[in-house]
Amino acid sequence: MKTFSFKTHSSGTVKAALGRNMESIPALFPEIFKNADKVCLVTGSDAPPSLRARALALFPEGNRHHHYFWLPPSEKAKTLEEAGRLASFLFDHGFSRSSLVIAAGGGAVTDLAGFTASIYMRGINWVSVPTTFLAQIDAGLGGKTAVNLGGAKNIAGTFHQPALAVCDTAFLDSLPHAELRSGAGELVKYAMIGPGELFRTVGRNLQKVLAADRSALTACVSACAAYKLKLVAKDERDERGVRESLNFGHTAGHAFEAMSGGALPHGEAVARGIRFALIASLETGILKRADFNRMNAMIDALRLRPAAVRRDFRHFLTLVSRDKKARGADNRFVLAAGPGRLCPAEDLDAPLLRKAFEGALK
Ligand SMILES: NC(=O)c1ccc[n+]([C@@H]2O[C@H](COP(=O)([O-])OP(=O)(O)OC[C@H]3O[C@@H](n4cnc5c(N)ncnc54)[C@H](O)[C@@H]3O)[C@@H](O)[C@H]2O)c1
């Protein structure tokens, strides 16, 4: 097991435990669990029984004030209505500022439960227990919480660090292959944004991850989660640009996700968004052909299924101009000059964007 800890300005100390089959988490982190007067376990209503059984081990022994709250599956959980429903549930059951919310599930569960924990009584402690590969390397870490509004992703949100993040790859044993493939999209992102060592770790393990190899999954969760936490520790509230690289592929990816009406899983949309960014980087001349080929080969290795996205370029332009990271420009993307060498670019022209759009959805 690898553990992490860093101090934040607003949320006290943030801890993380990364590994496989980690036992007695409440005993290992008594400062988080022992003083909780009540604990609420939040998970998705479609979670398999094995996930629930494993998550139950997170209830501190001796604390009898346990409650369970089920959210609708996946993105259906990420609404203001569901946040209100959970907050009312906590209130009705007497939760106070000394209580604890444990979110065990994919990124949709950790986003919604973290968001609710941040607004309930102006913020109570929560523990993030990501149970998909994507959430263990990304969504369940870093304190960004959100709900969707009017079909647009993550429009209402907060920064609220979990007191503890637990990434236990034993949860992944029950994960369907489609979810592994989706997570692999975010995994490739780490190869593109991190140091050379991370590029090599992902390259070595990508095919094994797609084959659900347990040690490859644990190695990748360990390396990527540790890298993300390092960035988060330097720029907790995403104010210094340190975390911007984590958005690589996401501006176009979020647009593809919205244009698919939910048919394209987040990680696959991000993989296509990365291909979009690579083509745009090549076309603007900042990425050399040899580097493009090397980086694009990783996207090819994912063997993405045909994208169920309407080829509506105008709609795409509208969506990227509304992206919350556009900062007033017509469009803003993170481009790459090579692995680990990223640079933002604004107001790219329409013919170039169209070329990247067509190439990404091929
Ligand atoms: N906050 C952030 O920093 C951040 C970063 C990236 C993505 N996200 C968000 O994360 C969400 C995507 O997360 P996701 O890919 O985890 O999808 P998800 O949360 O929609 O979960 C996918 C499915 O996997 C099931 N599942 C979860 N764990 C399982 C397990 N161990 N075994 C079997 N089934 C399991 C869920 O019940 C669900 O049906 C998106 O909403 C995205 O916006 C947030």
The ligand as an SDF file (V2000), in Angstrom:
LIG
                    3D

 44 48  0  0  0  0  0  0  0  0999 V2000
  -14.1360   15.1980  -10.5060 N   0  0  0  0  0  0  0  0  0  0  0  0
  -13.2060   14.9480  -11.4050 C   0  0  0  0  0  0  0  0  0  0  0  0
  -12.0590   15.3940  -11.2810 O   0  0  0  0  0  0  0  0  0  0  0  0
  -13.5520   14.0740  -12.5870 C   0  0  0  0  0  0  0  0  0  0  0  0
  -12.5310   13.6620  -13.4580 C   0  0  0  0  0  0  0  0  0  0  0  0
  -12.8680   12.8010  -14.5140 C   0  0  0  0  0  0  0  0  0  0  0  0
  -14.1930   12.3740  -14.6740 C   0  0  0  0  0  0  0  0  0  0  0  0
  -15.1460   12.8190  -13.8160 N   0  0  0  0  0  0  0  0  0  0  0  0
  -16.5380   12.3530  -13.9400 C   0  0  0  0  0  0  0  0  0  0  0  0
  -16.5920   10.9530  -13.6760 O   0  0  0  0  0  0  0  0  0  0  0  0
  -17.7270   10.4020  -14.3360 C   0  0  0  0  0  0  0  0  0  0  0  0
  -17.3450    9.1170  -15.0300 C   0  0  0  0  0  0  0  0  0  0  0  0
  -16.9210    8.2110  -14.0570 O   0  0  0  0  0  0  0  0  0  0  0  0
  -16.8550    6.6220  -14.3490 P   0  0  0  0  0  0  0  0  0  0  0  0
  -16.1610    6.3880  -15.6140 O   0  0  0  0  0  0  0  0  0  0  0  0
  -16.3380    6.0310  -13.1110 O   0  0  0  0  0  0  0  0  0  0  0  0
  -18.3620    6.2160  -14.6530 O   0  0  0  0  0  0  0  0  0  0  0  0
  -19.6590    6.0260  -13.7430 P   0  0  0  0  0  0  0  0  0  0  0  0
  -19.5240    6.6700  -12.4350 O   0  0  0  0  0  0  0  0  0  0  0  0
  -20.7880    6.4410  -14.6120 O   0  0  0  0  0  0  0  0  0  0  0  0
  -19.7270    4.4380  -13.4940 O   0  0  0  0  0  0  0  0  0  0  0  0
  -19.8780    3.5690  -14.6010 C   0  0  0  0  0  0  0  0  0  0  0  0
  -20.6120    2.2940  -14.2200 C   0  0  0  0  0  0  0  0  0  0  0  0
  -19.7330    1.4310  -13.5100 O   0  0  0  0  0  0  0  0  0  0  0  0
  -20.4460    0.8340  -12.4130 C   0  0  0  0  0  0  0  0  0  0  0  0
  -19.4440    0.4380  -11.4330 N   0  0  0  0  0  0  0  0  0  0  0  0
  -18.7350    1.2460  -10.6070 C   0  0  0  0  0  0  0  0  0  0  0  0
  -17.8230    0.5260   -9.9350 N   0  0  0  0  0  0  0  0  0  0  0  0
  -17.9880   -0.7620  -10.3100 C   0  0  0  0  0  0  0  0  0  0  0  0
  -17.3380   -1.9750   -9.9570 C   0  0  0  0  0  0  0  0  0  0  0  0
  -16.3100   -1.9890   -9.1130 N   0  0  0  0  0  0  0  0  0  0  0  0
  -17.7820   -3.1260  -10.5220 N   0  0  0  0  0  0  0  0  0  0  0  0
  -18.8130   -3.1240  -11.4240 C   0  0  0  0  0  0  0  0  0  0  0  0
  -19.4350   -1.9990  -11.8120 N   0  0  0  0  0  0  0  0  0  0  0  0
  -19.0300   -0.8290  -11.2580 C   0  0  0  0  0  0  0  0  0  0  0  0
  -21.3870    1.9230  -11.9930 C   0  0  0  0  0  0  0  0  0  0  0  0
  -22.4310    1.3820  -11.2200 O   0  0  0  0  0  0  0  0  0  0  0  0
  -21.8270    2.4900  -13.3380 C   0  0  0  0  0  0  0  0  0  0  0  0
  -22.8840    1.7270  -13.8720 O   0  0  0  0  0  0  0  0  0  0  0  0
  -18.2360   11.4730  -15.2890 C   0  0  0  0  0  0  0  0  0  0  0  0
  -19.3900   12.0540  -14.7490 O   0  0  0  0  0  0  0  0  0  0  0  0
  -17.1080   12.4850  -15.3130 C   0  0  0  0  0  0  0  0  0  0  0  0
  -17.5630   13.7990  -15.5770 O   0  0  0  0  0  0  0  0  0  0  0  0
  -14.8440   13.6390  -12.7750 C   0  0  0  0  0  0  0  0  0  0  0  0
  1  2  1  0
  2  3  2  0
  2  4  1  0
  4  5  1  0
  4 44  2  0
  5  6  2  0
  6  7  1  0
  7  8  2  0
  8  9  1  0
  8 44  1  0
  9 10  1  0
  9 42  1  0
 10 11  1  0
 11 12  1  0
 11 40  1  0
 12 13  1  0
 13 14  1  0
 14 15  2  0
 14 16  1  0
 14 17  1  0
 17 18  1  0
 18 19  2  0
 18 20  1  0
 18 21  1  0
 21 22  1  0
 22 23  1  0
 23 24  1  0
 23 38  1  0
 24 25  1  0
 25 26  1  0
 25 36  1  0
 26 27  1  0
 26 35  1  0
 27 28  2  0
 28 29  1  0
 29 30  1  0
 29 35  2  0
 30 31  1  0
 30 32  2  0
 32 33  1  0
 33 34  2  0
 34 35  1  0
 36 37  1  0
 36 38  1  0
 38 39  1  0
 40 41  1  0
 40 42  1  0
 42 43  1  0
M  CHG  2   8   1  16  -1
M  END
$$$$
